[in-house]
Amino acid sequence: MIPAQEAAGESAMMGRQDRDQRQLFYEFSLDEMIPTDHLLRRIYVFATTALADLHHQLKAFYSDIGRPR
């Protein structure tokens, strides 16, 4: 019988990976990608204000202890 790591070669999924895995992840900042004068920034201010008000209006329907049954 062939051991699992030997059969899988370098791509074994179990165990600790010794190789650098930064290539699998990347950083992305939406704030850095949208220019300061873009329309989305003006919409964001309006949307967050409207949604905050909506959340406040619906607060009575939320459960204090979690999801209702």
Rosetta constraint file for C-alpha pairs under 8 A:
AtomPair CA 2 CA 6 HARMONIC 6.65 0.50
AtomPair CA 2 CA 7 HARMONIC 6.06 0.50
AtomPair CA 3 CA 7 HARMONIC 6.12 0.50
AtomPair CA 4 CA 8 HARMONIC 6.05 0.50
AtomPair CA 4 CA 12 HARMONIC 7.70 0.50
AtomPair CA 5 CA 9 HARMONIC 5.88 0.50
AtomPair CA 5 CA 10 HARMONIC 7.60 0.50
AtomPair CA 5 CA 12 HARMONIC 5.60 0.50
AtomPair CA 8 CA 12 HARMONIC 5.32 0.50
AtomPair CA 21 CA 25 HARMONIC 7.51 0.50
AtomPair CA 22 CA 26 HARMONIC 7.38 0.50
AtomPair CA 29 CA 33 HARMONIC 6.57 0.50
AtomPair CA 30 CA 34 HARMONIC 6.33 0.50
AtomPair CA 34 CA 38 HARMONIC 6.56 0.50
AtomPair CA 34 CA 40 HARMONIC 7.84 0.50
AtomPair CA 34 CA 41 HARMONIC 7.89 0.50
AtomPair CA 36 CA 41 HARMONIC 7.01 0.50
AtomPair CA 37 CA 41 HARMONIC 7.18 0.50
AtomPair CA 38 CA 42 HARMONIC 7.33 0.50
AtomPair CA 39 CA 43 HARMONIC 6.35 0.50
AtomPair CA 40 CA 44 HARMONIC 5.96 0.50
AtomPair CA 41 CA 45 HARMONIC 6.58 0.50
AtomPair CA 42 CA 46 HARMONIC 6.67 0.50
AtomPair CA 43 CA 47 HARMONIC 5.98 0.50
AtomPair CA 44 CA 48 HARMONIC 5.99 0.50
AtomPair CA 45 CA 49 HARMONIC 6.29 0.50
AtomPair CA 46 CA 50 HARMONIC 6.17 0.50
AtomPair CA 47 CA 51 HARMONIC 5.95 0.50
AtomPair CA 48 CA 52 HARMONIC 5.91 0.50
AtomPair CA 49 CA 53 HARMONIC 6.33 0.50
AtomPair CA 50 CA 54 HARMONIC 6.23 0.50
AtomPair CA 51 CA 55 HARMONIC 6.00 0.50
AtomPair CA 52 CA 56 HARMONIC 6.25 0.50
AtomPair CA 53 CA 57 HARMONIC 6.25 0.50
AtomPair CA 54 CA 58 HARMONIC 6.21 0.50
AtomPair CA 55 CA 59 HARMONIC 6.00 0.50
AtomPair CA 58 CA 62 HARMONIC 7.10 0.50
AtomPair CA 62 CA 66 HARMONIC 7.96 0.50
AtomPair CA 62 CA 67 HARMONIC 7.93 0.50
AtomPair CA 63 CA 67 HARMONIC 6.21 0.50
AtomPair CA 63 CA 68 HARMONIC 6.25 0.50
